[in-house]
Amino acid sequence: MRRFALRGLATAAIVLLLVLDLFLPGTSLGRRGTEAVVRADAPGAVARVGERLPDLELQTLEGRPVRLSDLRGHRVLLTFERSVDW
C-alpha cells in the first residue's frame, strides 16, 4: 500500500511540473523577454571573441560597483545568466 502512495505522489509531482512548464512562460512571472530585451539591460556590452571588451560596470553581490578597467591585469571570468526572480 505504501509503495502505491509514493508512486502516486511522484506521479502528481511530475504532472505538476509539466503543467508549470506549459503555463509559467506565459505569465508575467515566467516571461524573460526576447534576446533584444535582455541585451538592452547592458547596452554596449556586446563583444566578439578576440575583441577587447568595453569598460563594463557591474555590481558585486554586496552592491558595490566594479568596472572592468579596475580588473585589468587580472584573470576575469564573466558569466551572464538570465534568471527569474521567484
N, CA, C and O atoms as a Tinker XYZ file with bonds, in Angstrom:
   344  protein
     1  N      0.831000   -1.195000    0.000000    73     2
     2  CA     0.000000    0.000000    0.000000    64     1     3
     3  C      0.871000    1.253000    0.000000    63     2     4     5
     4  O      0.578000    2.213000   -0.713000    81     3
     5  N      1.938000    1.248000    0.794000    73     3     6
     6  CA     2.818000    2.416000    0.886000    64     5     7
     7  C      3.498000    2.692000   -0.457000    63     6     8     9
     8  O      3.684000    3.850000   -0.831000    81     7
     9  N      3.863000    1.652000   -1.170000    73     7    10
    10  CA     4.508000    1.799000   -2.474000    64     9    11
    11  C      3.594000    2.534000   -3.454000    63    10    12    13
    12  O      4.052000    3.377000   -4.225000    81    11
    13  N      2.302000    2.212000   -3.421000    73    11    14
    14  CA     1.355000    2.868000   -4.317000    64    13    15
    15  C      1.174000    4.337000   -3.951000    63    14    16    17
    16  O      0.994000    5.182000   -4.828000    81    15
    17  N      1.223000    4.638000   -2.663000    73    15    18
    18  CA     1.093000    6.030000   -2.227000    64    17    19
    19  C      2.290000    6.853000   -2.696000    63    18    20    21
    20  O      2.124000    7.983000   -3.155000    81    19
    21  N      3.494000    6.295000   -2.583000    73    19    22
    22  CA     4.684000    7.010000   -3.053000    64    21    23
    23  C      4.670000    7.178000   -4.556000    63    22    24    25
    24  O      5.049000    8.229000   -5.074000    81    23
    25  N      4.236000    6.149000   -5.257000    73    23    26
    26  CA     4.155000    6.234000   -6.716000    64    25    27
    27  C      3.139000    7.294000   -7.131000    63    26    28    29
    28  O      3.373000    8.042000   -8.080000    81    27
    29  N      2.020000    7.358000   -6.428000    73    27    30
    30  CA     1.007000    8.369000   -6.727000    64    29    31
    31  C      1.513000    9.776000   -6.456000    63    30    32    33
    32  O      1.244000   10.700000   -7.224000    81    31
    33  N      2.242000    9.934000   -5.370000    73    31    34
    34  CA     2.817000   11.238000   -5.032000    64    33    35
    35  C      3.838000   11.671000   -6.080000    63    34    36    37
    36  O      3.859000   12.831000   -6.494000    81    35
    37  N      4.687000   10.734000   -6.507000    73    35    38
    38  CA     5.683000   11.047000   -7.531000    64    37    39
    39  C      5.009000   11.408000   -8.850000    63    38    40    41
    40  O      5.439000   12.336000   -9.533000    81    39
    41  N      3.964000   10.684000   -9.207000    73    39    42
    42  CA     3.228000   10.979000  -10.437000    64    41    43
    43  C      2.593000   12.364000  -10.362000    63    42    44    45
    44  O      2.640000   13.119000  -11.333000    81    43
    45  N      2.005000   12.700000   -9.229000    73    43    46
    46  CA     1.388000   14.023000   -9.062000    64    45    47
    47  C      2.433000   15.128000   -9.162000    63    46    48    49
    48  O      2.162000   16.174000   -9.751000    81    47
    49  N      3.620000   14.918000   -8.600000    73    47    50
    50  CA     4.679000   15.926000   -8.679000    64    49    51
    51  C      5.135000   16.125000  -10.127000    63    50    52    53
    52  O      5.363000   17.256000  -10.557000    81    51
    53  N      5.265000   15.045000  -10.865000    73    51    54
    54  CA     5.683000   15.156000  -12.271000    64    53    55
    55  C      4.627000   15.875000  -13.085000    63    54    56    57
    56  O      4.957000   16.720000  -13.916000    81    55
    57  N      3.370000   15.556000  -12.861000    73    55    58
    58  CA     2.283000   16.233000  -13.583000    64    57    59
    59  C      2.277000   17.718000  -13.241000    63    58    60    61
    60  O      2.101000   18.548000  -14.133000    81    59
    61  N      2.465000   18.070000  -11.980000    73    59    62
    62  CA     2.513000   19.478000  -11.581000    64    61    63
    63  C      3.666000   20.204000  -12.270000    63    62    64    65
    64  O      3.493000   21.328000  -12.740000    81    63
    65  N      4.831000   19.580000  -12.334000    73    63    66
    66  CA     5.967000   20.203000  -13.011000    64    65    67
    67  C      5.700000   20.389000  -14.500000    63    66    68    69
    68  O      6.082000   21.412000  -15.069000    81    67
    69  N      5.060000   19.430000  -15.131000    73    67    70
    70  CA     4.712000   19.572000  -16.554000    64    69    71
    71  C      3.718000   20.704000  -16.781000    63    70    72    73
    72  O      3.839000   21.460000  -17.745000    81    71
    73  N      2.732000   20.820000  -15.890000    73    71    74
    74  CA     1.753000   21.908000  -16.004000    64    73    75
    75  C      2.448000   23.257000  -15.830000    63    74    76    77
    76  O      2.179000   24.191000  -16.586000    81    75
    77  N      3.341000   23.372000  -14.841000    73    75    78
    78  CA     4.090000   24.617000  -14.655000    64    77    79
    79  C      4.951000   24.930000  -15.883000    63    78    80    81
    80  O      5.055000   26.085000  -16.295000    81    79
    81  N      5.557000   23.912000  -16.456000    73    79    82
    82  CA     6.389000   24.103000  -17.632000    64    81    83
    83  C      5.579000   24.633000  -18.813000    63    82    84    85
    84  O      6.091000   25.400000  -19.627000    81    83
    85  N      4.326000   24.227000  -18.903000    73    83    86
    86  CA     3.473000   24.690000  -20.002000    64    85    87
    87  C      2.928000   26.097000  -19.772000    63    86    88    89
    88  O      2.880000   26.899000  -20.704000    81    87
    89  N      2.521000   26.403000  -18.553000    73    87    90
    90  CA     1.812000   27.650000  -18.306000    64    89    91
    91  C      2.662000   28.784000  -17.740000    63    90    92    93
    92  O      2.320000   29.949000  -17.941000    81    91
    93  N      3.739000   28.490000  -17.052000    73    91    94
    94  CA     4.538000   29.530000  -16.421000    64    93    95
    95  C      5.169000   30.499000  -17.424000    63    94    96    97
    96  O      5.186000   31.700000  -17.152000    81    95
    97  N      5.692000   30.042000  -18.573000    73    95    98
    98  CA     6.290000   31.016000  -19.501000    64    97    99
    99  C      5.312000   32.074000  -20.009000    63    98   100   101
   100  O      5.748000   33.149000  -20.422000    81    99
   101  N      4.023000   31.808000  -19.994000    73    99   102
   102  CA     3.041000   32.776000  -20.457000    64   101   103
   103  C      2.625000   33.784000  -19.417000    63   102   104   105
   104  O      1.857000   34.695000  -19.724000    81   103
   105  N      3.104000   33.655000  -18.197000    73   103   106
   106  CA     2.726000   34.579000  -17.132000    64   105   107
   107  C      3.794000   35.663000  -16.974000    63   106   108   109
   108  O      4.904000   35.529000  -17.490000    81   107
   109  N      3.456000   36.725000  -16.266000    73   107   110
   110  CA     4.437000   37.788000  -16.049000    64   109   111
   111  C      5.603000   37.293000  -15.210000    63   110   112   113
   112  O      6.714000   37.806000  -15.341000    81   111
   113  N      5.376000   36.319000  -14.361000    73   111   114
   114  CA     6.444000   35.757000  -13.545000    64   113   115
   115  C      7.438000   34.966000  -14.394000    63   114   116   117
   116  O      8.637000   34.963000  -14.117000    81   115
   117  N      6.939000   34.307000  -15.414000    73   115   118
   118  CA     7.796000   33.452000  -16.220000    64   117   119
   119  C      8.373000   34.088000  -17.461000    63   118   120   121
   120  O      9.235000   33.494000  -18.109000    81   119
   121  N      7.922000   35.286000  -17.814000    73   119   122
   122  CA     8.420000   35.936000  -19.028000    64   121   123
   123  C      9.808000   36.484000  -18.825000    63   122   124   125
   124  O     10.054000   37.245000  -17.889000    81   123
   125  N     10.697000   36.108000  -19.680000    73   123   126
   126  CA    12.062000   36.615000  -19.603000    64   125   127
   127  C     12.318000   37.651000  -20.683000    63   126   128   129
   128  O     13.260000   38.435000  -20.575000    81   127
   129  N     11.516000   37.665000  -21.695000    73   127   130
   130  CA    11.710000   38.624000  -22.774000    64   129   131
   131  C     12.549000   38.048000  -23.898000    63   130   132   133
   132  O     13.149000   36.980000  -23.778000    81   131
   133  N     12.570000   38.784000  -24.984000    73   131   134
   134  CA    13.342000   38.365000  -26.140000    64   133   135
   135  C     14.825000   38.627000  -25.896000    63   134   136   137
   136  O     15.199000   39.287000  -24.926000    81   135
   137  N     15.643000   38.115000  -26.769000    73   135   138
   138  CA    17.087000   38.338000  -26.640000    64   137   139
   139  C     17.408000   39.830000  -26.705000    63   138   140   141
   140  O     18.311000   40.304000  -26.017000    81   139
   141  N     16.661000   40.573000  -27.538000    73   139   142
   142  CA    16.890000   42.017000  -27.651000    64   141   143
   143  C     16.599000   42.726000  -26.330000    63   142   144   145
   144  O     17.313000   43.655000  -25.954000    81   143
   145  N     15.568000   42.298000  -25.634000    73   143   146
   146  CA    15.225000   42.903000  -24.345000    64   145   147
   147  C     16.318000   42.613000  -23.326000    63   146   148   149
   148  O     16.708000   43.491000  -22.556000    81   147
   149  N     16.806000   41.388000  -23.327000    73   147   150
   150  CA    17.854000   41.009000  -22.382000    64   149   151
   151  C     19.132000   41.785000  -22.667000    63   150   152   153
   152  O     19.789000   42.254000  -21.737000    81   151
   153  N     19.494000   41.926000  -23.935000    73   151   154
   154  CA    20.706000   42.680000  -24.294000    64   153   155
   155  C     20.583000   44.157000  -23.958000    63   154   156   157
   156  O     21.590000   44.818000  -23.705000    81   155
   157  N     19.370000   44.684000  -23.953000    73   155   158
   158  CA    19.167000   46.098000  -23.635000    64   157   159
   159  C     19.486000   46.396000  -22.169000    63   158   160   161
   160  O     19.697000   47.553000  -21.804000    81   159
   161  N     19.522000   45.357000  -21.326000    73   159   162
   162  CA    19.854000   45.557000  -19.911000    64   161   163
   163  C     21.306000   45.998000  -19.726000    63   162   164   165
   164  O     21.638000   46.652000  -18.738000    81   163
   165  N     22.167000   45.640000  -20.679000    73   163   166
   166  CA    23.586000   46.003000  -20.603000    64   165   167
   167  C     24.015000   46.588000  -21.941000    63   166   168   169
   168  O     24.692000   45.918000  -22.721000    81   167
   169  N     23.623000   47.846000  -22.217000    73   167   170
   170  CA    23.958000   48.428000  -23.520000    64   169   171
   171  C     25.463000   48.528000  -23.724000    63   170   172   173
   172  O     26.199000   48.895000  -22.808000    81   171
   173  N     25.908000   48.203000  -24.919000    73   171   174
   174  CA    27.319000   48.288000  -25.248000    64   173   175
   175  C     28.134000   47.131000  -24.724000    63   174   176   177
   176  O     29.362000   47.151000  -24.812000    81   175
   177  N     27.482000   46.127000  -24.185000    73   175   178
   178  CA    28.203000   45.010000  -23.577000    64   177   179
   179  C     28.360000   43.838000  -24.540000    63   178   180   181
   180  O     28.497000   42.692000  -24.111000    81   179
   181  N     28.341000   44.118000  -25.817000    73   179   182
   182  CA    28.468000   43.051000  -26.803000    64   181   183
   183  C     29.877000   43.073000  -27.367000    63   182   184   185
   184  O     30.361000   44.122000  -27.794000    81   183
   185  N     30.527000   41.940000  -27.372000    73   183   186
   186  CA    31.865000   41.827000  -27.939000    64   185   187
   187  C     31.985000   40.488000  -28.638000    63   186   188   189
   188  O     31.200000   39.574000  -28.386000    81   187
   189  N     32.934000   40.379000  -29.484000    73   187   190
   190  CA    33.195000   39.134000  -30.199000    64   189   191
   191  C     34.460000   38.503000  -29.631000    63   190   192   193
   192  O     35.261000   39.173000  -28.978000    81   191
   193  N     34.631000   37.224000  -29.882000    73   191   194
   194  CA    35.823000   36.524000  -29.407000    64   193   195
   195  C     37.054000   37.190000  -29.999000    63   194   196   197
   196  O     37.129000   37.414000  -31.207000    81   195
   197  N     38.011000   37.503000  -29.150000    73   195   198
   198  CA    39.248000   38.131000  -29.584000    64   197   199
   199  C     39.222000   39.646000  -29.508000    63   198   200   201
   200  O     40.275000   40.281000  -29.578000    81   199
   201  N     38.045000   40.241000  -29.366000    73   199   202
   202  CA    37.952000   41.697000  -29.247000    64   201   203
   203  C     38.065000   42.093000  -27.774000    63   202   204   205
   204  O     37.750000   41.312000  -26.876000    81   203
   205  N     38.515000   43.306000  -27.556000    73   203   206
   206  CA    38.582000   43.837000  -26.194000    64   205   207
   207  C     37.174000   44.231000  -25.762000    63   206   208   209
   208  O     36.422000   44.835000  -26.527000    81   207
   209  N     36.835000   43.884000  -24.541000    73   207   210
   210  CA    35.513000   44.223000  -24.017000    64   209   211
   211  C     35.408000   45.713000  -23.722000    63   210   212   213
   212  O     36.398000   46.344000  -23.351000    81   211
   213  N     34.222000   46.277000  -23.883000    73   211   214
   214  CA    34.026000   47.663000  -23.444000    64   213   215
   215  C     34.134000   47.729000  -21.921000    63   214   216   217
   216  O     34.026000   46.710000  -21.240000    81   215
   217  N     34.345000   48.916000  -21.402000    73   215   218
   218  CA    34.508000   49.066000  -19.952000    64   217   219
   219  C     33.147000   48.961000  -19.272000    63   218   220   221
   220  O     32.436000   49.953000  -19.113000    81   219
   221  N     32.806000   47.751000  -18.877000    73   219   222
   222  CA    31.528000   47.494000  -18.216000    64   221   223
   223  C     31.581000   47.935000  -16.765000    63   222   224   225
   224  O     32.645000   47.970000  -16.147000    81   223
   225  N     30.421000   48.268000  -16.236000    73   223   226
   226  CA    30.317000   48.497000  -14.798000    64   225   227
   227  C     29.224000   47.581000  -14.282000    63   226   228   229
   228  O     28.065000   47.684000  -14.685000    81   227
   229  N     29.606000   46.686000  -13.387000    73   227   230
   230  CA    28.677000   45.741000  -12.798000    64   229   231
   231  C     28.670000   45.928000  -11.293000    63   230   232   233
   232  O     29.508000   46.641000  -10.741000    81   231
   233  N     27.724000   45.289000  -10.640000    73   231   234
   234  CA    27.646000   45.385000   -9.186000    64   233   235
   235  C     28.020000   44.046000   -8.560000    63   234   236   237
   236  O     27.678000   42.983000   -9.079000    81   235
   237  N     28.725000   44.117000   -7.439000    73   235   238
   238  CA    29.018000   42.912000   -6.685000    64   237   239
   239  C     27.762000   42.481000   -5.947000    63   238   240   241
   240  O     26.755000   43.189000   -5.962000    81   239
   241  N     27.816000   41.336000   -5.311000    73   239   242
   242  CA    26.661000   40.870000   -4.545000    64   241   243
   243  C     26.360000   41.795000   -3.376000    63   242   244   245
   244  O     25.231000   41.834000   -2.886000    81   243
   245  N     27.366000   42.541000   -2.928000    73   243   246
   246  CA    27.158000   43.495000   -1.839000    64   245   247
   247  C     26.645000   44.837000   -2.350000    63   246   248   249
   248  O     26.327000   45.718000   -1.552000    81   247
   249  N     26.559000   45.004000   -3.675000    73   247   250
   250  CA    26.035000   46.237000   -4.251000    64   249   251
   251  C     27.084000   47.260000   -4.635000    63   250   252   253
   252  O     26.735000   48.338000   -5.116000    81   251
   253  N     28.369000   46.957000   -4.438000    73   251   254
   254  CA    29.434000   47.897000   -4.811000    64   253   255
   255  C     29.679000   47.826000   -6.314000    63   254   256   257
   256  O     29.679000   46.735000   -6.883000    81   255
   257  N     29.887000   48.963000   -6.966000    73   255   258
   258  CA    30.172000   48.944000   -8.401000    64   257   259
   259  C     31.614000   48.499000   -8.677000    63   258   260   261
   260  O     32.538000   48.853000   -7.944000    81   259
   261  N     31.782000   47.730000   -9.729000    73   259   262
   262  CA    33.106000   47.280000  -10.161000    64   261   263
   263  C     33.178000   47.504000  -11.662000    63   262   264   265
   264  O     32.306000   47.063000  -12.410000    81   263
   265  N     34.227000   48.195000  -12.095000    73   263   266
   266  CA    34.422000   48.430000  -13.525000    64   265   267
   267  C     35.427000   47.417000  -14.047000    63   266   268   269
   268  O     36.318000   46.972000  -13.324000    81   267
   269  N     35.270000   47.066000  -15.298000    73   267   270
   270  CA    36.187000   46.119000  -15.913000    64   269   271
   271  C     37.607000   46.674000  -15.932000    63   270   272   273
   272  O     38.573000   45.921000  -15.812000    81   271
   273  N     37.732000   47.989000  -16.083000    73   271   274
   274  CA    39.063000   48.602000  -16.096000    64   273   275
   275  C     39.777000   48.433000  -14.752000    63   274   276   277
   276  O     41.007000   48.450000  -14.703000    81   275
   277  N     39.018000   48.269000  -13.660000    73   275   278
   278  CA    39.627000   48.035000  -12.345000    64   277   279
   279  C     40.307000   46.671000  -12.272000    63   278   280   281
   280  O     41.155000   46.436000  -11.412000    81   279
   281  N     39.933000   45.793000  -13.166000    73   279   282
   282  CA    40.433000   44.419000  -13.115000    64   281   283
   283  C     41.490000   44.130000  -14.176000    63   282   284   285
   284  O     41.902000   42.980000  -14.330000    81   283
   285  N     41.935000   45.147000  -14.908000    73   283   286
   286  CA    42.963000   44.931000  -15.940000    64   285   287
   287  C     44.199000   44.307000  -15.309000    63   286   288   289
   288  O     44.625000   44.709000  -14.226000    81   287
   289  N     44.767000   43.331000  -15.987000    73   287   290
   290  CA    45.938000   42.637000  -15.487000    64   289   291
   291  C     45.603000   41.406000  -14.653000    63   290   292   293
   292  O     46.491000   40.623000  -14.316000    81   291
   293  N     44.331000   41.234000  -14.319000    73   291   294
   294  CA    43.892000   40.059000  -13.560000    64   293   295
   295  C     43.075000   39.162000  -14.487000    63   294   296   297
   296  O     42.466000   39.635000  -15.447000    81   295
   297  N     43.069000   37.891000  -14.195000    73   295   298
   298  CA    42.213000   36.979000  -14.951000    64   297   299
   299  C     40.785000   37.141000  -14.468000    63   298   300   301
   300  O     40.521000   37.164000  -13.266000    81   299
   301  N     39.866000   37.254000  -15.420000    73   299   302
   302  CA    38.465000   37.505000  -15.090000    64   301   303
   303  C     37.601000   36.528000  -15.873000    63   302   304   305
   304  O     37.795000   36.341000  -17.074000    81   303
   305  N     36.662000   35.916000  -15.201000    73   303   306
   306  CA    35.676000   35.068000  -15.851000    64   305   307
   307  C     34.309000   35.687000  -15.591000    63   306   308   309
   308  O     33.860000   35.758000  -14.447000    81   307
   309  N     33.655000   36.131000  -16.649000    73   307   310
   310  CA    32.318000   36.699000  -16.530000    64   309   311
   311  C     31.320000   35.677000  -17.032000    63   310   312   313
   312  O     31.472000   35.131000  -18.125000    81   311
   313  N     30.320000   35.426000  -16.248000    73   311   314
   314  CA    29.245000   34.526000  -16.651000    64   313   315
   315  C     27.947000   35.296000  -16.542000    63   314   316   317
   316  O     27.588000   35.778000  -15.468000    81   315
   317  N     27.246000   35.409000  -17.652000    73   315   318
   318  CA    25.966000   36.100000  -17.675000    64   317   319
   319  C     24.877000   35.046000  -17.809000    63   318   320   321
   320  O     24.917000   34.204000  -18.706000    81   319
   321  N     23.925000   35.105000  -16.924000    73   319   322
   322  CA    22.861000   34.119000  -16.934000    64   321   323
   323  C     21.546000   34.810000  -16.644000    63   322   324   325
   324  O     21.435000   35.592000  -15.700000    81   323
   325  N     20.556000   34.515000  -17.462000    73   323   326
   326  CA    19.227000   35.047000  -17.191000    64   325   327
   327  C     18.583000   34.216000  -16.108000    63   326   328   329
   328  O     18.803000   33.008000  -16.026000    81   327
   329  N     17.801000   34.851000  -15.292000    73   327   330
   330  CA    17.095000   34.121000  -14.250000    64   329   331
   331  C     15.751000   34.771000  -13.986000    63   330   332   333
   332  O     15.507000   35.920000  -14.355000    81   331
   333  N     14.906000   34.023000  -13.352000    73   331   334
   334  CA    13.590000   34.528000  -12.954000    64   333   335
   335  C     13.650000   34.754000  -11.462000    63   334   336   337
   336  O     14.050000   33.864000  -10.713000    81   335
   337  N     13.260000   35.930000  -11.024000    73   335   338
   338  CA    13.208000   36.205000   -9.590000    64   337   339
   339  C     11.949000   35.568000   -9.023000    63   338   340   341
   340  O     10.835000   36.017000   -9.292000    81   339
   341  N     12.136000   34.543000   -8.255000    73   339   342
   342  CA    10.983000   33.841000   -7.666000    64   341   343
   343  C     10.602000   34.565000   -6.446000    63   342   344
   344  O      9.655000   34.173000   -5.765000    81   343
